[in-house]
Amino acid sequence: MAPSSPNPRYARATASSSLKCSPKSSKSCGRRQTLHRPSPSSSSVAGLLTIEPANREEPCLLATLPTELRLLIYGYALPPWLVYLDQKRAKHLRLPLLGVCKLIRLEAADVYYTRNPFMVSICSLQPNSPTCWTRKLPPAHLALLTRNRNMMLTIPSSDASIPRSSASQWHYAEPFGILYGIHGQTHRLHFLRFCRLAKWWLSCSEHSIKNMKWNYTFQEPQPRGWWYRLPTREDELRTWLFNDMTSITLPCVQEAWIRNRREKEMKGPALQMLDGLNQAFEELEKPEKRWGISAEKWMAIEAEASRRKEEWDKRMGLLKRFIEKW
């Protein structure tokens, strides 16, 4: 009797399938790697871009240079000074170097928009105040500004942009609460100060500038007339901190804030403004001892400066802890 086959008949390959079967390699075929050209949006390194000449018959000297030299050339060709981003000076956003060709524009724009200092000045804390210049930039260049750590935003004094008439005040506070439901003019003023900040923080979190890291600067107090006593730089900063920013913690404001409680969206812009205030306070000039001042008077001046600094740090820490809970 013939020995039985190790495989049953129905499990054997037919002649037709054996002809179609390709021999297997002893080495396992790995997954084929697809080479993709790096894009400026996926990488922050401008040197990953490869410059190819438009006419291969003519030599392209810039393409033969290493990345480091090309970046140095862009650094010398691009303006190093402070650029004001407003509608009147929008010509600074259209540099001749950025219009040479596509690949040079990609490399040069990465250098220009991520390293150069830019400043935006606004006249009031109103929504969309600093955004007119954003329409002058392509979306790709606007995205590069989110990596720039030299973006400065100058805002006016704390007395600006608060409406005076009752009707204007009601419309001003309507997105966050009912102004007429607040008893007392002082509490209403607290709520109006809060509404101005809340509108600004929400506009910063909703617009295309929401991912930008602003370094806040504060305008110097402007004289209003011969009868007006011009406040000092420190007085202006203390008004921002103790009157405006502190309003968000007051019980009257928290009770009247019944609409648009979007604390998570307001948290980032609020902390940026606090950091700018603290930085401006740290940069204030220290009092210098003038000739003729007695030792007792000078000690009193130093003690008062130390007390005001301690008071500032205490209020700054309180506000930061309050906002970080949002």
C-alpha positions in Angstrom: 0.0 0.0 0.0 1.4 3.4 -1.1 2.4 5.7 1.8 0.0 8.6 2.4 1.0 12.1 1.2 1.8 14.6 3.9 -0.8 17.0 2.4 -4.2 16.0 1.3 -5.0 16.2 -2.4 -7.3 19.2 -2.1 -4.6 21.2 -0.3 -2.0 20.9 -3.1 -1.4 23.7 -5.6 -2.7 23.1 -9.1 -0.5 23.4 -12.2 -2.1 26.7 -13.2 -1.5 28.3 -9.8 2.1 27.1 -9.7 2.9 28.8 -12.9 1.4 32.1 -11.6 3.3 32.0 -8.3 6.4 34.2 -8.2 9.5 33.0 -6.3 9.8 34.4 -2.8 13.0 36.3 -1.9 14.9 35.2 1.1 15.0 38.8 2.2 11.8 40.3 3.4 10.8 43.3 1.3 10.6 46.3 3.5 8.0 49.0 3.0 8.9 51.3 0.2 9.9 54.8 1.5 8.2 57.7 -0.2 10.4 60.8 -0.4 8.5 64.0 0.3 9.9 67.4 -0.2 9.8 69.3 3.2 7.4 72.2 3.2 7.8 75.4 5.3 4.7 74.6 7.2 6.0 71.2 8.4 9.5 72.4 9.3 10.8 75.5 10.9 14.2 75.1 9.3 14.5 77.2 6.2 17.5 75.3 4.9 15.5 72.2 4.2 14.3 73.9 1.0 16.2 73.1 -2.1 16.7 75.9 -4.6 16.7 74.7 -8.2 17.6 77.1 -11.0 14.8 78.0 -13.5 17.2 77.6 -16.4 19.5 74.6 -15.9 21.8 75.8 -18.7 22.7 78.9 -16.8 24.6 78.6 -13.5 22.6 79.4 -10.3 25.2 80.7 -7.8 22.7 81.1 -5.0 21.7 77.4 -5.2 25.3 76.3 -4.8 25.8 78.1 -1.5 25.3 76.3 1.7 22.3 77.0 3.9 24.2 79.0 6.4 25.5 81.5 3.8 22.1 81.9 2.2 20.6 82.8 5.6 23.4 85.3 6.2 22.7 86.9 2.8 19.0 87.2 3.7 19.9 88.7 7.1 21.9 91.5 5.4 19.3 92.0 2.6 16.3 92.2 4.9 15.7 95.3 7.1 16.8 94.7 10.7 15.0 97.7 12.2 11.7 97.7 14.0 8.7 97.4 11.6 5.4 99.0 12.5 2.5 96.9 11.4 -0.3 99.4 10.6 -2.2 100.4 7.5 -0.1 103.5 6.8 3.2 101.6 6.8 2.0 98.4 5.1 4.7 98.8 2.4 7.2 97.3 4.8 5.4 94.0 4.5 6.0 93.8 0.7 9.8 93.5 0.5 11.5 93.3 -2.9 13.4 90.2 -1.8 10.2 88.3 -1.2 9.1 88.8 -4.8 12.2 87.3 -6.5 10.9 83.7 -6.8 8.9 81.3 -4.8 11.7 79.3 -3.2 13.7 82.4 -2.2 10.5 83.9 -0.8 10.0 80.8 1.4 13.5 80.9 2.8 13.6 84.7 3.2 10.1 85.0 4.7 11.0 82.4 7.3 14.0 84.6 8.4 12.1 87.9 8.2 8.8 87.0 9.9 10.2 84.9 12.7 13.2 87.0 13.8 12.5 90.7 13.0 10.9 92.9 15.6 7.4 94.1 14.8 5.2 96.5 16.6 1.4 97.2 16.5 0.0 100.4 18.0 -3.7 100.7 18.7 -5.7 103.7 19.8 -8.3 101.8 21.9 -8.9 98.4 23.3 -11.6 97.6 20.8 -12.2 94.3 18.9 -10.3 94.1 15.6 -8.2 97.2 16.4 -4.8 95.6 15.7 -6.0 93.4 12.8 -6.1 95.7 9.8 -2.6 94.8 8.8 -3.4 91.1 8.8 -5.2 91.5 5.5 -2.0 92.6 3.9 -0.2 89.4 4.6 -0.6 86.0 3.0 -1.8 83.3 5.4 1.5 81.5 5.2 3.4 84.6 6.3 0.9 85.4 9.0 1.5 81.9 10.4 5.2 82.6 10.6 4.6 85.5 12.9 3.2 83.0 15.5 6.8 81.8 16.0 8.2 85.3 16.5 9.0 86.3 20.0 9.6 90.0 19.2 6.0 91.0 18.6 5.2 94.1 20.5 1.7 95.6 21.1 1.3 99.1 22.3 -2.0 99.9 24.0 -3.3 103.3 25.1 -3.9 104.6 28.6 -6.4 103.1 30.9 -8.8 106.0 30.6 -9.3 105.6 26.9 -12.1 103.8 25.0 -14.7 103.8 27.9 -18.0 105.4 26.6 -19.4 108.4 28.4 -23.1 108.4 27.6 -25.6 106.1 29.4 -26.9 104.6 26.1 -23.3 103.8 24.9 -22.4 102.3 28.2 -25.4 100.0 28.1 -24.5 98.7 24.6 -20.9 98.4 25.7 -21.7 96.1 28.6 -24.6 94.2 27.0 -22.6 91.2 25.7 -21.6 90.4 29.3 -24.5 91.5 31.5 -27.1 94.1 32.2 -25.6 97.4 33.3 -28.8 98.9 34.7 -29.1 95.9 37.1 -25.9 97.1 38.9 -26.5 99.5 41.8 -24.0 102.3 42.3 -21.9 104.2 39.9 -18.7 102.8 41.3 -19.8 99.2 40.7 -20.9 100.1 37.2 -17.5 101.6 36.4 -15.9 98.4 37.7 -18.1 96.4 35.3 -17.3 98.7 32.4 -13.6 98.3 33.0 -14.0 94.6 33.0 -16.1 94.6 29.8 -13.4 96.5 28.0 -10.8 93.9 29.0 -13.1 90.9 28.3 -13.9 92.2 24.8 -10.2 92.6 24.1 -9.2 89.2 25.3 -12.0 87.5 23.4 -11.1 89.3 20.2 -7.4 88.2 20.7 -8.5 84.6 21.1 -10.9 84.5 18.1 -9.0 86.3 15.4 -6.1 85.1 13.3 -3.7 86.7 15.8 -4.8 84.4 18.5 -1.6 82.3 18.5 0.8 85.2 18.6 2.8 85.9 21.7 2.5 89.6 22.3 4.9 91.7 24.4 2.6 94.4 25.8 3.9 97.9 26.0 1.9 100.8 27.5 1.7 104.3 26.1 2.9 107.3 28.1 0.2 109.5 29.6 -0.9 112.2 27.2 -1.5 115.8 28.5 -5.1 117.0 28.2 -4.6 120.7 29.0 -2.7 123.1 31.3 -5.1 122.2 34.1 -4.4 118.5 33.9 -1.7 117.0 36.1 0.2 114.5 34.0 0.5 111.2 35.9 3.9 109.5 36.2 4.7 106.3 34.3 4.4 104.4 37.5 1.0 105.9 38.3 -0.3 104.8 34.9 0.9 101.3 35.3 -0.6 101.1 38.8 -3.9 102.3 37.4 -3.9 99.4 34.9 -3.1 96.9 37.6 -5.1 98.1 40.6 -8.1 99.6 38.8 -8.5 97.7 35.5 -7.0 94.3 35.9 -8.3 93.9 39.5 -11.9 94.5 38.4 -12.1 90.9 37.2 -11.9 89.6 40.8 -14.5 92.0 42.3 -17.7 90.3 43.6 -19.9 93.0 41.9 -18.3 92.1 38.5 -18.6 88.3 39.0 -22.2 88.7 40.0 -23.1 90.9 37.0 -21.1 88.7 34.5 -24.0 86.5 33.3 -23.2 86.2 29.6 -20.2 85.1 27.6 -18.4 83.4 30.5 -15.6 82.1 28.3 -12.8 82.1 30.8 -10.7 79.5 29.0 -10.5 81.5 25.8 -9.7 84.7 27.8 -7.0 83.1 29.9 -4.1 83.3 27.5 -4.5 86.9 26.4 -5.1 88.0 30.1 -1.9 86.4 31.3 0.1 88.0 28.4 -1.2 91.4 29.4 -0.3 90.7 33.0 3.3 89.7 32.0 3.6 92.9 30.0 2.5 95.0 32.9 4.9 93.4 35.2 7.8 93.8 32.7 7.0 97.5 32.2 7.0 97.9 36.0 10.3 96.2 36.4 11.9 98.5 33.7 10.9 101.7 35.6 13.9 103.8 36.6 14.9 103.5 40.2 14.9 106.7 42.3 18.3 108.4 42.4 19.5 110.4 45.3 19.7 114.0 44.4 22.2 116.5 45.8 20.9 118.2 48.9 18.5 115.5 50.1 19.0 114.6 53.7 19.7 111.0 54.8 16.4 110.8 56.6 14.4 111.9 53.6 16.3 109.5 51.3 15.6 106.6 53.6 11.9 107.5 53.6 11.9 107.6 49.7 13.6 104.2 49.6 11.1 102.8 52.1 8.2 104.1 50.1 9.5 102.6 46.9 10.0 99.2 48.6 6.5 99.3 50.0 5.0 100.1 46.5 7.1 97.3 45.0 5.9 94.8 47.6 2.3 95.9 47.1 2.7 95.4 43.3 4.1 91.9 43.6 1.4 90.9 46.0 -1.4 92.1 43.7 0.3 90.6 40.6 0.6 87.2 42.3 -3.1 87.3 43.4 -4.3 88.1 39.8 -2.1 85.5 38.2 -3.5 82.8 40.6 -7.0 84.0 39.9 -6.7 83.9 36.1 -4.8 80.5 36.1 -7.9 78.9 37.6 -9.9 79.7 34.5 
